Each structure stands twice: as structure tokens, then as C-alpha cells.
Amino acid sequence: MKAASAGQDEAAPTGAPRAEPACPWVRPGPTPQQRRRDLYLGLSMAALGLLGVVLANSMGSFPLGDPPAWPEQLGWTVAGSLPLIWRRSHPELSTSVIAAVFIAAQVRHNPDVFVASASLFVAVYTLGAWGRDRRLSARLRIGIIVAMFTWLVIAAGLSIASAESSFPGAAGPISPLVAAAITTVLFNLAFFLIAYLLGNRTWTSALRQHELEVQAEELRRSRAENAERAVTRERVRIARELHDVVAHHVSVMGVQASASRRVMDKDPAKAKLALAAVEQSARTAVDELRRMLGVLRDAGAGDAALGYGLDQVDSLFQGARDAGLAVEYSVHGTPVPLPESISLAGYRVVQEAVTNTIKHARANAVDVRIRYLRREVEVEVTDDGRTAPASPRTRPGGGGGLGLIGMRERVAAHDGSLEVGARTDGGFRVRARFPIAEAGATEAGIGGLRRAGEGA
């Protein structure tokens, strides 16, 4: 009963036990609360041992023989139980002391047997449950068990050699000495085997608890990293949308403002027209920003909620025409319904390509083509401009500006492909392909060309 109560404050074992797991984990030392429990346990066992000595002397019951003097009896009893105070903080030392005192006390015929045995059981169990060095813990426990059985053999031999080896009233078929030997061996074997295995099981349970805590911490870190990545993705999305909305209109406004400044004195009418275009672009930009911010405030809204698509790309061309570009827009093949996200991605690719043409190309014309193929929709924007060496449009990998990065991200998000670079016959090309489900659409030839814009 004492051994069972001593094990209740340990971690409860779960699942099948594992014998001496080979791992670098070292069980942490006891907590202050566990140290206090060990203090109470050691003092309680010492008090019970002293009470047992008093009762044994009062009854004259000395199963091991004539006992020593009172002071020596009390000393052996306290020495064999008080080290339980340090059973978890110093399990190797406390178990060794208790085992040595147990044998010495029996040699001296100390009458305290029950409390001493319970203290030894708890000590061997604790060494298995709290031993920091697993190999040392196993070797020390095995050594103590071997020493105990050696002492058992010696004590049995002394008992047989003495006159006290007679068993009055024995009537069984087995020799009394053999029966006593078998009983003693079986009892001690069960005693130490239970203490050994229970200690291992408790240590294994503590190891599994540690592994669960490590996994929980890894999951917590993973959730924190995922949340941080989600915040970063949202920031990138907002930055991309701001760039797409602002860059196009601001570029047009810059070109128109520059034209107005140049002709302000010479041709006020043209200057007014240019300023009117600036005003209109500003209003459109503000409207789009308000619309975009409204979508971003909605946590469940995605890019498609912005409401733009390939069927609205012609709204992008007025600014290019106002900037002096001849715009040609054509659709090839039979248009099919597209997912909103793909339609928006294509719209943004056209918007960014036209914006770069206005800002960097020094071009005279821009050609926008949308092709509905059998399994893809293709968006192509070309111009006849001359790109400056330092222009973001010509930097390797398209990494010179947020717009090209945004293009690649949008296309990659739909498993598409993007080609960005200079044309062999002059000018610049942006071509994006988005895979779509087969809808029976086939690419048309020149006869299927439908013009939706004309040169300015």
C-alpha cells in the first residue's frame, strides 16, 4: 500500500511501456511541490518505523532474533527511511543508502521489517522513475537486487545452520525448508520486479509527456509562423492592389500634366483638355481606391470581389490614348466564361503592361490581344517602344518593380506562365497564359478578329 501511494504523485503511465528508451532526454529535477511531498513522505516513514520499533519491543516480537539496544534500533529505523526525503533530487544516493542500511539493519536484527521493506521498494521504484543517467540507474538497481538476493541466500544458510530452523506443526508434502525458501524467493522476486518495472514505466510516461509538450510547442510555433505568413501575404496583396490601382492612373496623370505644362502658353485649349484628363484620372483612381479598400475591409473577400475582369480591359485604354499612344485591342477565339480570379488576374496583367508602356517604353503604339484557346486563355500586350537600359522592364527576372513581381505572383497562383521581354523586331512583349477547363473554344484566325479599339 505504501509503494502504491508513493507512485500516485508521479506522471500516470500511458500505453505500453518501453524498456529504457535510448534517447538524449534527461528528466528534469523535481519541482518545489514534489520536494515538499518527499519531505513529508520521508518524515512519515521514519515516524511509522519508530512506532513499529516501539510496538515490536512492547510485544516482544523479534522475528530476526535478539535486537540491539534501543538507541541502535531507533538509529537503524531512521537511517533506513529518512533518505526518502531526497528520493527524487538524488535518487542514486538515497537508494544506495537505504539498501545498505536495510541489509545492515537485518544483520543487527533490527525489529523494523515492514517500514524498511516499504522504504526500499519506494527507493528502487524512484531510482527507475527519476534516475538521470539511465544506464547507471539500471545497473545500480540490478546491483541492489543481486545484493539483496545474495544476502537472502546467506540469511537462509544461517537460518538452516541454527537450531531455529525447525518448523513445528509442518504437515505439507514439501520440506519446510524448501517451502520457506521458495516462498521467500518468490516474494522477493515479485517485490523487486514490480519496483523495477513500475519505475521504468513511470519514466517512460514522463518521456512521452515531454514529447507531447515538445510537439505542442512546435505546433504553437507553426501556428504563429503561419499567422505571420498570412499577415505578410495580406500585406503583399494590399501592396499589389494599391500598385495596380494607383500606378496606372498616376502614370497617365503624369503624362497629361507634363503635356499641359508644355502647351499651357501656346495652346490653352489643349492644356485644358489635358488637365481635364488629369482630373478624370484622379477621380477614377479615387473611386477605385475606395472600392478596393472596401473589399479589403471584408475579411472574407478575395481579389475577385474587386469586380474587374478581362471583359473590362477596354476601360484601361483611354488613359493610354490620352498619353498619345495608338491602342489596338482584339479578341481571338470564342470567349468562354472564366473564373473570376483568372479574369481579374488577366485584367491586372494588361493594366500593368499598359502602365509600363506609358511610363518606360517611349512607344507610339500598344497592341493588346486576348486569345481564348482550347485549354488556355492568353493575354498579350506588345508595344513598339525603346526601353532604357535601367528600366525596370528590362531587368533580369522582372524583379525591377513591384508590378512585374505582382504579375508573376498572379500568374503563378493559377499555375500559368508569364513571358516578359524585348521583341526581336523591336519593342516589348508581355504574354501570360492561364490554364482553363476545356470549353470547346478554338483559336480563330484573322477572319475571327474582333476589333474593340482603334488607333488614336
C-alpha positions as semicolon CSV with decimal commas, in nm:
position;residue;x (nm);y (nm);z (nm)
1;M;0,000;0,000;0,000
2;K;0,281;0,242;0,079
3;A;0,451;0,176;-0,252
4;A;0,126;0,239;-0,438
5;S;0,063;0,567;-0,262
6;A;0,416;0,680;-0,329
7;G;0,367;0,632;-0,701
8;Q;0,047;0,831;-0,724
9;D;0,227;1,167;-0,740
10;E;0,420;1,060;-1,049
11;A;0,302;1,105;-1,409
12;A;0,039;0,848;-1,493
13;P;0,174;0,591;-1,745
14;T;0,001;0,569;-2,078
15;G;0,018;0,292;-2,338
16;A;0,263;0,004;-2,346
17;P;0,589;0,055;-2,151
18;R;0,917;0,093;-2,330
19;A;1,223;-0,053;-2,161
20;E;1,497;0,202;-2,112
21;P;1,437;0,424;-2,419
22;A;1,767;0,524;-2,574
23;C;1,732;0,899;-2,611
24;P;1,927;1,209;-2,505
25;W;1,640;1,336;-2,289
26;V;1,719;1,384;-1,921
27;R;1,426;1,411;-1,685
28;P;1,423;1,749;-1,511
29;G;1,463;1,761;-1,136
30;P;1,165;1,768;-0,902
31;T;0,957;2,080;-0,856
32;P;0,937;2,257;-0,518
33;Q;0,598;2,097;-0,462
34;Q;0,741;1,749;-0,527
35;R;1,029;1,819;-0,290
36;R;0,781;1,909;-0,017
37;R;0,594;1,585;-0,080
38;D;0,919;1,389;-0,048
39;L;0,992;1,567;0,279
40;Y;0,653;1,468;0,417
41;L;0,698;1,111;0,290
42;G;1,041;1,068;0,449
43;L;0,930;1,207;0,784
44;S;0,612;0,996;0,778
45;M;0,801;0,674;0,702
46;A;1,052;0,750;0,978
47;A;0,769;0,813;1,224
48;L;0,598;0,486;1,125
49;G;0,925;0,299;1,163
50;L;0,978;0,437;1,513
51;L;0,623;0,340;1,604
52;G;0,688;-0,013;1,472
53;V;1,001;-0,043;1,689
54;V;0,807;0,063;1,996
55;L;0,525;-0,185;1,923
56;A;0,766;-0,473;1,848
57;N;0,952;-0,419;2,176
58;S;0,625;-0,383;2,363
59;M;0,503;-0,718;2,223
60;G;0,841;-0,887;2,246
61;S;0,815;-0,977;1,877
62;F;1,163;-1,005;1,722
63;P;1,141;-1,217;1,400
64;L;1,509;-1,170;1,315
65;G;1,646;-1,258;1,655
66;D;1,757;-1,072;1,963
67;P;1,753;-0,699;1,882
68;P;2,023;-0,444;1,966
69;A;1,981;-0,171;2,223
70;W;1,703;0,084;2,192
71;P;1,920;0,371;2,060
72;E;2,065;0,148;1,787
73;Q;1,717;0,027;1,685
74;L;1,595;0,384;1,651
75;G;1,907;0,479;1,457
76;W;1,868;0,197;1,202
77;T;1,499;0,277;1,160
78;V;1,554;0,647;1,093
79;A;1,856;0,583;0,867
80;G;1,655;0,339;0,656
81;S;1,361;0,568;0,585
82;L;1,467;0,933;0,621
83;P;1,671;0,935;0,292
84;L;1,336;0,921;0,110
85;I;1,335;1,299;0,157
86;W;1,590;1,317;-0,129
87;R;1,448;1,030;-0,335
88;R;1,377;1,245;-0,645
89;S;1,651;1,505;-0,615
90;H;1,927;1,245;-0,553
91;P;1,773;0,906;-0,642
92;E;2,103;0,718;-0,683
93;L;2,245;0,823;-0,347
94;S;1,923;0,783;-0,146
95;T;1,853;0,436;-0,291
96;S;2,208;0,318;-0,223
97;V;2,194;0,439;0,137
98;I;1,852;0,280;0,202
99;A;1,965;-0,055;0,051
100;A;2,286;-0,059;0,255
101;V;2,105;0,030;0,576
102;F;1,839;-0,235;0,505
103;I;2,099;-0,515;0,493
104;A;2,297;-0,380;0,790
105;A;1,981;-0,347;0,999
106;Q;1,887;-0,708;0,927
107;V;2,236;-0,821;1,018
108;R;2,187;-0,643;1,352
109;H;1,837;-0,797;1,394
110;N;1,658;-0,466;1,396
111;P;1,287;-0,545;1,453
112;D;1,159;-0,285;1,200
113;V;1,088;-0,500;0,891
114;F;0,772;-0,367;0,727
115;V;0,861;0,004;0,708
116;A;1,217;-0,082;0,600
117;S;1,083;-0,301;0,317
118;A;0,838;-0,034;0,206
119;S;1,115;0,229;0,207
120;L;1,337;0,000;-0,005
121;F;1,051;-0,058;-0,253
122;V;0,987;0,316;-0,291
123;A;1,360;0,384;-0,330
124;V;1,411;0,125;-0,606
125;Y;1,097;0,246;-0,783
126;T;1,208;0,611;-0,761
127;L;1,552;0,531;-0,897
128;G;1,387;0,382;-1,207
129;A;1,143;0,671;-1,242
130;W;1,380;0,963;-1,172
131;G;1,732;0,840;-1,248
132;R;1,903;1,098;-1,469
133;D;2,156;0,851;-1,614
134;R;1,950;0,561;-1,746
135;R;2,242;0,318;-1,771
136;L;2,360;0,399;-1,421
137;S;2,004;0,369;-1,293
138;A;1,958;0,024;-1,446
139;R;2,298;-0,103;-1,328
140;L;2,250;0,029;-0,978
141;R;1,907;-0,129;-0,942
142;I;2,031;-0,462;-1,075
143;G;2,326;-0,443;-0,835
144;I;2,096;-0,377;-0,540
145;I;1,870;-0,669;-0,639
146;V;2,171;-0,902;-0,671
147;A;2,299;-0,785;-0,333
148;M;1,958;-0,845;-0,175
149;F;1,934;-1,200;-0,310
150;T;2,291;-1,267;-0,202
151;W;2,202;-1,157;0,149
152;L;1,888;-1,371;0,125
153;V;2,099;-1,680;0,050
154;I;2,336;-1,600;0,335
155;A;2,049;-1,542;0,577
156;A;1,884;-1,868;0,468
157;G;2,207;-2,057;0,522
158;L;2,247;-1,912;0,869
159;S;1,887;-1,999;0,948
160;I;1,931;-2,359;0,837
161;A;2,250;-2,396;1,040
162;S;2,084;-2,267;1,355
163;A;1,856;-2,454;1,588
164;E;1,574;-2,219;1,496
165;S;1,534;-2,387;1,160
166;S;1,269;-2,627;1,294
167;F;0,908;-2,574;1,183
168;P;0,670;-2,709;1,444
169;G;0,334;-2,807;1,300
170;A;0,461;-2,851;0,941
171;A;0,248;-3,113;0,760
172;G;0,272;-3,041;0,387
173;P;0,424;-3,267;0,118
174;I;0,720;-3,030;0,069
175;S;1,007;-2,996;0,308
176;P;0,955;-2,697;0,537
177;L;1,295;-2,554;0,448
178;V;1,228;-2,587;0,073
179;A;0,882;-2,434;0,111
180;A;1,025;-2,145;0,311
181;A;1,297;-2,090;0,053
182;I;1,050;-2,094;-0,239
183;T;0,814;-1,857;-0,060
184;T;1,093;-1,614;0,025
185;V;1,238;-1,619;-0,328
186;L;0,902;-1,570;-0,498
187;F;0,806;-1,288;-0,265
188;N;1,134;-1,103;-0,313
189;L;1,132;-1,166;-0,688
190;A;0,785;-1,014;-0,720
191;F;0,884;-0,734;-0,479
192;F;1,184;-0,617;-0,679
193;L;1,041;-0,694;-1,023
194;I;0,736;-0,476;-0,959
195;A;0,951;-0,192;-0,825
196;Y;1,185;-0,216;-1,126
197;L;0,917;-0,229;-1,396
198;L;0,696;0,033;-1,233
199;G;0,989;0,273;-1,218
200;N;1,065;0,220;-1,588
201;R;0,700;0,268;-1,678
202;T;0,678;0,595;-1,489
203;W;0,997;0,725;-1,652
204;T;0,858;0,629;-1,996
205;S;0,536;0,811;-1,916
206;A;0,735;1,123;-1,825
207;L;0,927;1,096;-2,153
208;R;0,605;1,074;-2,352
209;Q;0,467;1,372;-2,165
210;H;0,782;1,564;-2,259
211;E;0,743;1,460;-2,624
212;L;0,382;1,579;-2,622
213;E;0,490;1,913;-2,477
214;V;0,759;1,948;-2,744
215;Q;0,507;1,866;-3,017
216;A;0,262;2,115;-2,868
217;E;0,530;2,383;-2,868
218;E;0,620;2,302;-3,229
219;L;0,253;2,328;-3,324
220;R;0,227;2,662;-3,144
221;R;0,534;2,792;-3,326
222;S;0,398;2,659;-3,654
223;R;0,066;2,835;-3,597
224;A;0,249;3,157;-3,514
225;E;0,463;3,127;-3,829
226;N;0,156;3,052;-4,040
227;A;-0,021;3,354;-3,893
228;E;0,283;3,570;-3,966
229;R;0,300;3,440;-4,323
230;A;-0,072;3,509;-4,363
231;V;-0,018;3,866;-4,247
232;T;0,273;3,901;-4,490
233;R;0,066;3,763;-4,776
234;E;-0,213;4,004;-4,692
235;R;0,032;4,295;-4,688
236;V;0,168;4,187;-5,025
237;R;-0,186;4,160;-5,161
238;I;-0,272;4,509;-5,038
239;A;0,054;4,647;-5,180
240;R;-0,014;4,477;-5,512
241;E;-0,366;4,614;-5,532
242;L;-0,251;4,963;-5,439
243;H;0,015;4,945;-5,706
244;D;-0,227;4,819;-5,969
245;V;-0,488;5,082;-5,888
246;V;-0,258;5,381;-5,840
247;A;0,026;5,323;-6,084
248;H;-0,186;5,320;-6,398
249;H;-0,381;5,637;-6,325
250;V;-0,086;5,826;-6,175
251;S;0,123;5,745;-6,483
252;V;-0,149;5,883;-6,709
253;M;-0,187;6,188;-6,486
254;G;0,187;6,250;-6,503
255;V;0,194;6,233;-6,882
256;Q;-0,110;6,462;-6,913
257;A;0,025;6,711;-6,661
258;S;0,354;6,723;-6,849
259;A;0,171;6,783;-7,178
260;S;-0,042;7,055;-7,020
261;R;0,266;7,232;-6,886
262;R;0,432;7,231;-7,228
263;V;0,134;7,373;-7,415
264;M;-0,008;7,596;-7,143
265;D;0,113;7,918;-7,308
266;K;0,091;7,812;-7,670
267;D;-0,240;7,629;-7,682
268;P;-0,458;7,683;-7,371
269;A;-0,737;7,471;-7,522
270;K;-0,515;7,164;-7,540
271;A;-0,387;7,238;-7,191
272;K;-0,745;7,241;-7,063
273;L;-0,813;6,908;-7,229
274;A;-0,501;6,760;-7,072
275;L;-0,596;6,895;-6,730
276;A;-0,946;6,755;-6,774
277;A;-0,790;6,414;-6,843
278;V;-0,580;6,453;-6,527
279;E;-0,894;6,536;-6,331
280;Q;-1,080;6,237;-6,469
281;S;-0,791;6,001;-6,398
282;A;-0,770;6,132;-6,041
283;R;-1,141;6,075;-5,986
284;T;-1,119;5,726;-6,131
285;A;-0,820;5,645;-5,913
286;V;-1,001;5,768;-5,602
287;D;-1,311;5,565;-5,692
288;E;-1,104;5,252;-5,745
289;L;-0,913;5,307;-5,421
290;R;-1,238;5,347;-5,229
291;R;-1,374;5,034;-5,390
292;M;-1,056;4,837;-5,319
293;L;-1,036;4,946;-4,954
294;G;-1,397;4,847;-4,909
295;V;-1,312;4,498;-5,032
296;L;-1,003;4,476;-4,809
297;R;-1,210;4,561;-4,503
298;D;-1,414;4,249;-4,571
299;A;-1,202;3,967;-4,426
300;G;-1,375;3,708;-4,642
301;A;-1,338;3,891;-4,971
302;G;-1,077;3,791;-5,222
303;D;-0,927;3,952;-5,528
304;A;-1,229;3,856;-5,737
305;A;-1,453;4,073;-5,520
306;L;-1,296;4,382;-5,676
307;G;-1,521;4,324;-5,978
308;Y;-1,269;4,370;-6,262
309;G;-1,218;4,122;-6,542
310;L;-1,098;4,068;-6,895
311;D;-1,430;4,190;-7,030
312;Q;-1,345;4,535;-6,893
313;V;-0,989;4,581;-7,021
314;D;-1,104;4,837;-7,277
315;S;-1,160;5,078;-6,986
316;L;-0,781;5,087;-6,943
317;F;-0,709;5,225;-7,288
318;Q;-0,846;5,578;-7,263
319;G;-0,556;5,682;-7,044
320;A;-0,310;5,536;-7,294
321;R;-0,479;5,721;-7,576
322;D;-0,472;6,042;-7,375
323;A;-0,098;5,983;-7,332
324;G;-0,060;5,978;-7,711
325;L;-0,050;5,605;-7,775
326;A;-0,227;5,431;-8,059
327;V;-0,414;5,144;-7,897
328;E;-0,521;4,831;-8,079
329;Y;-0,729;4,576;-7,893
330;S;-0,850;4,244;-8,029
331;V;-1,007;3,922;-7,904
332;H;-0,929;3,591;-8,077
333;G;-1,134;3,277;-8,044
334;T;-1,472;3,227;-7,886
335;P;-1,493;3,391;-7,543
336;V;-1,590;3,149;-7,266
337;P;-1,690;3,217;-6,907
338;L;-1,379;3,242;-6,691
339;P;-1,335;3,203;-6,316
340;E;-1,343;3,549;-6,159
341;S;-0,994;3,511;-6,014
342;I;-0,842;3,428;-6,356
343;S;-1,036;3,708;-6,523
344;L;-0,911;3,957;-6,261
345;A;-0,553;3,829;-6,293
346;G;-0,565;3,880;-6,672
347;Y;-0,708;4,229;-6,625
348;R;-0,425;4,320;-6,386
349;V;-0,161;4,187;-6,628
350;V;-0,298;4,410;-6,905
351;Q;-0,318;4,706;-6,667
352;E;0,042;4,667;-6,552
353;A;0,174;4,613;-6,904
354;V;-0,005;4,923;-7,039
355;T;0,115;5,125;-6,738
356;N;0,477;5,019;-6,802
357;T;0,439;5,114;-7,166
358;I;0,324;5,463;-7,067
359;K;0,598;5,506;-6,807
360;H;0,902;5,343;-6,965
361;A;0,857;5,245;-7,331
362;R;0,871;5,576;-7,519
363;A;0,635;5,395;-7,759
364;N;0,393;5,515;-8,022
365;A;0,154;5,220;-8,021
366;V;0,043;4,935;-7,797
367;D;-0,131;4,617;-7,911
368;V;-0,345;4,416;-7,667
369;R;-0,466;4,072;-7,768
370;I;-0,673;3,819;-7,576
371;R;-0,682;3,465;-7,711
372;Y;-0,931;3,202;-7,598
373;L;-0,759;2,873;-7,676
374;R;-0,880;2,519;-7,622
375;R;-0,738;2,480;-7,271
376;E;-0,592;2,823;-7,203
377;V;-0,667;3,191;-7,213
378;E;-0,375;3,402;-7,330
379;V;-0,319;3,772;-7,270
380;E;-0,054;3,951;-7,479
381;V;0,049;4,316;-7,469
382;T;0,317;4,445;-7,710
383;D;0,449;4,789;-7,790
384;D;0,694;4,942;-8,037
385;G;0,890;5,139;-7,783
386;R;1,257;5,156;-7,693
387;T;1,326;5,053;-7,338
388;A;1,601;5,231;-7,147
389;P;1,877;5,007;-7,009
390;A;1,791;5,098;-6,648
391;S;1,420;5,048;-6,695
392;P;1,256;4,800;-6,460
393;R;1,104;4,633;-6,764
394;T;1,444;4,505;-6,879
395;R;1,595;4,387;-6,553
396;P;1,659;4,012;-6,531
397;G;1,377;3,812;-6,381
398;G;1,137;4,101;-6,397
399;G;1,235;4,192;-6,043
400;G;1,285;4,560;-6,101
401;G;0,945;4,671;-5,981
402;L;0,651;4,563;-5,774
403;G;0,434;4,548;-6,087
404;L;0,631;4,271;-6,258
405;I;0,656;4,081;-5,931
406;G;0,281;4,115;-5,892
407;M;0,230;3,985;-6,246
408;R;0,437;3,676;-6,177
409;E;0,261;3,611;-5,847
410;R;-0,082;3,640;-6,004
411;V;0,006;3,412;-6,293
412;A;0,183;3,157;-6,070
413;A;-0,117;3,149;-5,837
414;H;-0,319;2,999;-6,124
415;D;-0,042;2,762;-6,247
416;G;0,004;2,979;-6,554
417;S;0,312;3,102;-6,735
418;L;0,445;3,451;-6,797
419;E;0,683;3,575;-7,066
420;V;0,829;3,923;-7,028
421;G;1,100;4,064;-7,251
422;A;1,209;4,258;-7,556
423;R;1,090;4,157;-7,901
424;T;1,341;4,068;-8,171
425;D;1,189;4,320;-8,410
426;G;1,179;4,597;-8,151
427;G;0,950;4,685;-7,870
428;F;0,845;4,488;-7,565
429;R;0,611;4,193;-7,505
430;V;0,419;4,070;-7,202
431;R;0,243;3,739;-7,255
432;A;0,052;3,548;-6,986
433;R;-0,123;3,214;-7,020
434;F;-0,378;3,082;-6,774
435;P;-0,498;2,719;-6,792
436;I;-0,874;2,678;-6,803
437;A;-1,112;2,386;-6,838
438;E;-1,177;2,279;-7,196
439;A;-1,488;2,457;-7,316
440;G;-1,478;2,394;-7,688
441;A;-1,318;2,729;-7,759
442;T;-1,075;2,730;-8,052
443;E;-0,841;2,993;-8,165
444;A;-0,974;3,189;-8,459
445;G;-0,774;3,322;-8,750
446;I;-0,759;3,669;-8,885
447;G;-1,119;3,641;-9,005
448;G;-1,228;3,594;-8,644
449;L;-1,054;3,909;-8,534
450;R;-1,285;4,140;-8,348
451;R;-1,151;4,488;-8,303
452;A;-1,262;4,671;-7,996
453;G;-1,041;4,975;-8,024
454;E;-0,880;5,190;-8,281
455;G;-0,562;5,391;-8,300
456;A;-0,574;5,739;-8,156
